[in-house]
Amino acid sequence: MPARPFVRRKLCRIAACAAALVVSRSTWAQSPRAVRIRATIDAADASGINLTTRSGQQLTVALASDTVILAIVPFRLEDIKPGLFVGSAAMPQPDGTQRALEVHVFPESMRGTGEGHSPFDLQPRSTMTNGTVTSNSGRGVTVRYPDGQKTIVVPADTPVVTFEPGSRALLVPGAHVIVMGTEAADGKLSASHIFVGKDGLVPPM
């Protein structure tokens, strides 16, 4: 049965939000005023949020009426089956594999988001690989994308998450977020997308 218009709109907003999250470092370099902020919320109201970044910097970020909010929730590694579309921030290994820093599973509506393998800014030398799972051995997930594939080795303590629609009700003090947005010439920050760890979860990507 076709999705209702409201559901379709929600799925489109999720896809746009995820695309913003996984955009490569090279894309950011082309847009010098774009920002990605990993932080904890100190306070929030209808107009903005006060944040403390992971490095201890205190920032204020304005919210717009169309700021997209997405919740990040846990997912089980054993439930990653061939055919699912996933992403992983990882560290390259000498044997050519990627050691996962995190794994995120996209809903089917978000298939194709950021597909490929590119540098990422989670840690120095880290990468982002988005593609379709071809196998899962339990601790090794093979991910294929149009011009290649990578084997993602997933240590036991690696966080695995997925996305679901969120709302401003999630923007509470103590919530861990990734904010995507812009910095104006005067230094003012505005959020276009906010990824919120649900129930205290720290977004791992």
C-alpha positions in Angstrom: 0.0 0.0 0.0 1.5 3.4 -0.9 2.8 5.5 2.0 0.6 8.3 3.2 1.7 11.8 2.3 2.7 12.6 5.9 4.9 9.4 6.0 6.5 10.2 2.7 7.3 13.7 3.9 8.9 12.3 7.0 11.0 9.9 5.0 12.2 12.6 2.6 13.3 14.7 5.6 15.2 11.8 7.1 17.0 11.2 3.8 18.0 14.8 3.5 19.2 14.8 7.1 21.3 11.7 6.7 22.8 13.0 3.4 24.0 16.1 5.3 25.6 13.9 8.0 27.7 11.7 5.7 28.9 14.4 3.3 32.6 14.0 2.8 35.4 16.3 4.1 36.1 17.4 0.5 32.6 18.7 0.2 32.9 20.7 3.4 36.1 22.2 2.0 34.1 23.7 -0.9 31.7 25.4 1.5 33.9 27.2 4.1 30.9 28.4 6.1 29.4 25.0 6.6 29.9 23.5 10.1 29.5 20.1 11.8 29.4 20.4 15.6 29.5 17.4 18.0 28.3 18.6 21.4 26.0 18.4 24.4 23.0 20.6 24.9 23.2 22.9 27.9 19.9 24.8 27.3 17.3 25.0 24.6 14.3 27.2 23.7 12.2 27.9 20.6 14.9 30.1 19.1 18.1 28.2 19.7 20.3 25.9 21.7 23.3 26.5 23.9 26.0 23.8 23.5 29.3 22.6 24.9 31.3 20.9 22.2 33.4 17.8 22.8 36.4 20.0 23.0 34.8 22.2 25.7 33.9 25.2 23.6 30.6 26.9 24.4 28.4 27.9 21.5 24.9 29.2 20.7 23.2 27.9 17.6 20.0 29.4 16.2 17.1 27.1 15.2 14.9 27.7 12.1 11.3 26.7 11.6 12.6 24.1 9.1 15.5 22.7 11.1 15.4 18.9 10.7 15.7 16.8 13.8 16.6 13.1 13.6 16.9 10.6 16.5 19.8 8.1 16.7 18.9 4.8 18.3 20.7 1.5 19.0 20.7 -1.4 16.4 22.0 -4.9 16.8 25.0 -6.0 14.7 23.6 -9.5 14.2 20.5 -7.9 12.5 22.6 -6.4 9.8 21.7 -8.7 6.9 22.9 -8.8 3.2 21.0 -6.2 1.2 20.8 -3.6 3.9 22.4 -0.2 3.2 24.8 0.8 5.9 27.6 3.3 6.7 30.7 3.1 8.9 33.2 5.6 10.1 36.4 3.6 10.4 40.2 3.5 10.5 42.2 2.0 7.6 44.2 -1.1 8.5 47.5 -2.4 7.0 45.7 -5.4 5.5 43.3 -3.3 3.6 40.3 -3.7 5.9 38.6 -0.9 7.8 38.3 -1.1 11.7 34.9 0.3 12.5 34.6 3.2 14.9 30.8 3.0 14.5 28.3 1.4 12.1 24.9 3.0 11.2 22.1 1.3 9.4 20.0 3.4 7.0 16.2 2.9 6.6 15.3 1.7 3.1 14.1 5.1 2.2 17.7 6.4 2.6 19.4 3.9 0.4 22.1 5.5 -1.7 22.9 8.3 0.8 26.6 9.2 0.6 27.3 6.0 -1.3 31.1 5.3 -1.6 34.3 5.5 0.3 35.9 8.8 1.4 37.8 10.7 4.1 35.8 11.6 7.3 36.5 14.0 10.2 35.7 11.8 13.2 39.3 11.1 13.9 42.6 11.8 12.0 42.8 9.5 9.0 39.3 8.1 9.5 37.1 7.2 6.6 33.4 6.9 5.8 32.1 3.9 3.8 28.5 3.8 2.7 27.1 0.9 0.7 25.1 -2.3 0.5 26.0 -5.2 2.8 27.0 -8.4 0.9 28.0 -10.5 3.9 28.1 -10.4 7.7 30.4 -12.9 9.4 29.5 -11.6 12.9 32.5 -9.3 13.3 33.3 -8.6 9.6 30.8 -6.8 7.4 31.5 -6.5 3.6 30.1 -3.4 2.1 29.9 -2.9 -1.7 29.5 0.5 -3.5 29.6 1.3 -7.2 33.4 1.4 -7.7 34.5 -1.1 -5.1 34.0 -2.8 -1.7 35.4 -2.7 1.8 35.5 -5.2 4.6 34.5 -3.5 7.9 35.9 -5.2 10.9 33.6 -4.5 13.9 35.2 -4.8 17.4 32.9 -6.0 20.1 32.5 -2.6 21.7 31.7 -0.7 18.5 28.4 1.2 18.6 25.8 0.2 16.0 22.9 2.6 15.5 20.1 3.5 13.1 17.9 6.6 12.5 14.3 7.5 13.2 12.2 10.7 12.9 12.8 13.1 15.8 11.3 16.3 17.1 12.2 19.3 19.2 11.1 17.4 22.3 14.5 15.7 22.1 16.4 19.0 22.5 16.8 18.9 26.2 19.8 19.7 28.5 22.2 16.8 28.6 21.3 15.4 25.2 24.2 14.6 22.9 23.9 16.0 19.4 25.6 16.5 16.0 24.6 19.8 14.6 24.9 20.5 10.9 24.5 24.1 9.7 26.3 27.3 8.7 28.4 30.0 10.2 27.6 33.6 9.0 30.3 36.2 8.4 29.6 37.6 11.8 30.2 34.3 13.5 26.5 33.5 14.2 25.7 29.8 13.9 22.4 28.4 12.5 21.3 24.7 12.4 19.8 23.1 9.4 19.9 19.5 10.8 20.3 18.1 14.3 21.1 14.5 15.1 20.1 13.7 18.7 21.2 10.6 20.6 17.9 9.2 22.1 17.7 8.3 25.8 21.3 9.5 26.5 23.0 7.8 23.5 26.1 9.6 22.3 26.0 9.8 18.5 29.1 7.8 17.5 29.7 9.1 14.0 
